[in-house]
């Protein structure tokens, strides 16, 4: 499956990346690549799917336009979530501290590559 190579390339290209996952609109894993356990990245993907869905609804109600990506930073990590299309999103988990400009660059590239495959 081409998604596996895109996700692997993303994780391997970003220093400090833990994993990446492509999820559907319900938060179900389509494909993941992670240095950790599959359960951990699937858990993160599912929950970020819920957050993204709520943000989309809220933003749409306030006429803010379509959400393209969301970045959440905590003490331990960064989570980048990007909209592939209305049915799919991509999540990248990165340890702190990390070069976020590098992470965003490779994340955007991966989003575009996945869009071309879908």
C-alpha positions as a printed NumPy array, in Angstrom:
array([[  0.   ,   0.   ,   0.   ],
       [  1.456,   3.393,  -0.938],
       [  0.346,   4.994,   2.342],
       [  2.826,   2.9  ,   4.335],
       [  5.806,   4.264,   2.402],
       [  4.543,   7.854,   2.702],
       [  4.091,   7.519,   6.474],
       [  7.439,   5.805,   6.931],
       [  9.175,   8.517,   4.917],
       [  7.447,  11.2  ,   7.015],
       [  8.438,   9.685,  10.354],
       [ 11.986,   8.922,   9.256],
       [ 12.457,  12.443,   7.807],
       [ 11.439,  14.337,  10.955],
       [ 13.936,  14.277,  13.833],
       [ 12.062,  13.351,  17.008],
       [  9.034,  11.943,  15.207],
       [  7.34 ,   9.128,  17.09 ],
       [  4.737,   8.085,  14.556],
       [  2.205,   9.04 ,  11.925],
       [ -1.241,   7.723,  11.138],
       [ -3.833,   8.152,   8.424],
       [ -7.355,   7.945,   9.865],
       [-10.828,   8.032,   8.357],
       [-13.649,  10.385,   9.365],
       [-14.563,   8.142,  12.318],
       [-10.991,   8.103,  13.658],
       [-10.387,   4.535,  12.482],
       [ -6.833,   3.719,  11.411],
       [ -6.276,   3.287,   7.697],
       [ -2.484,   2.946,   7.957],
       [  0.156,   3.842,  10.519],
       [  3.911,   3.885,  10.956],
       [  5.392,   4.304,  14.4  ],
       [  8.508,   3.76 ,  16.471],
       [  6.135,   2.873,  19.336],
       [  3.31 ,   0.399,  19.621],
       [  0.519,   0.452,  17.017],
       [ -2.029,   0.87 ,  19.83 ],
       [ -0.494,   4.17 ,  20.982],
       [ -0.555,   5.849,  17.574],
       [ -4.051,   4.474,  16.839],
       [ -5.287,   5.9  ,  20.153],
       [ -3.813,   9.303,  19.296],
       [ -5.221,   9.162,  15.76 ],
       [ -8.717,   8.319,  16.963],
       [ -8.779,  11.081,  19.552],
       [ -7.379,  13.653,  17.163],
       [-10.115,  12.668,  14.728],
       [-12.69 ,  13.621,  17.361],
       [-10.913,  16.924,  18.108],
       [-10.682,  17.758,  14.416],
       [-14.362,  16.957,  13.896],
       [-15.404,  19.235,  16.76 ],
       [-13.139,  22.03 ,  15.548],
       [-14.544,  21.695,  12.024],
       [-18.102,  22.012,  13.344],
       [-17.243,  24.992,  15.533],
       [-15.258,  26.754,  12.834],
       [-17.915,  26.148,  10.194],
       [-20.602,  27.56 ,  12.505],
       [-18.534,  30.729,  12.939],
       [-17.98 ,  31.051,   9.176],
       [-14.208,  30.711,   9.578],
       [-13.839,  28.557,   6.502],
       [-12.473,  25.064,   6.176],
       [ -9.807,  23.91 ,   8.634],
       [ -6.626,  22.767,   6.912],
       [ -4.503,  21.685,   9.864],
       [ -4.303,  21.836,  13.653],
       [ -1.197,  21.832,  15.838],
       [ -1.365,  20.899,  19.508],
       [  1.69 ,  21.329,  21.714],
       [  2.059,  19.911,  25.193],
       [  4.953,  19.592,  27.631],
       [  6.054,  16.305,  26.063],
       [  5.06 ,  16.435,  22.409],
       [  3.578,  18.131,  19.392],
       [  0.679,  16.702,  17.409],
       [  0.078,  17.898,  13.866],
       [ -3.265,  16.979,  12.339],
       [ -3.994,  17.774,   8.713],
       [ -7.09 ,  17.379,   6.588],
       [ -6.458,  15.149,   3.581],
       [-10.047,  15.449,   2.347],
       [-13.492,  15.389,   4.035],
       [-13.074,  11.698,   4.874],
       [ -9.415,  11.386,   5.915],
       [ -6.858,  13.113,   8.104],
       [ -3.188,  12.667,   8.863],
       [ -1.661,  12.881,  12.34 ],
       [  2.049,  13.218,  13.179],
       [  3.342,  12.804,  16.735],
       [  6.688,  14.488,  17.494],
       [  8.689,  14.637,  20.747],
       [  9.553,  17.985,  22.306],
       [ 11.813,  19.731,  21.663],
       [ 11.734,  19.349,  17.92 ],
       [ 12.454,  21.416,  14.846],
       [  8.84 ,  22.191,  14.039],
       [  9.63 ,  23.994,  10.792],
       [ 11.168,  20.749,   9.535],
       [  8.193,  18.75 ,  10.85 ],
       [  5.678,  21.08 ,   9.171],
       [  7.551,  20.947,   5.867],
       [  7.609,  17.132,   5.738],
       [  4.052,  16.933,   7.092],
       [  2.75 ,  19.192,   4.306],
       [  4.637,  17.143,   1.725],
       [  3.117,  13.916,   3.087],
       [ -0.388,  15.45 ,   2.998],
       [  0.055,  16.374,  -0.652],
       [  1.379,  12.913,  -1.536],
       [ -1.546,  11.197,   0.181],
       [ -4.009,  13.492,  -1.609],
       [ -2.529,  12.451,  -4.952],
       [ -2.962,   8.752,  -4.067],
       [ -6.58 ,   9.174,  -2.954]])
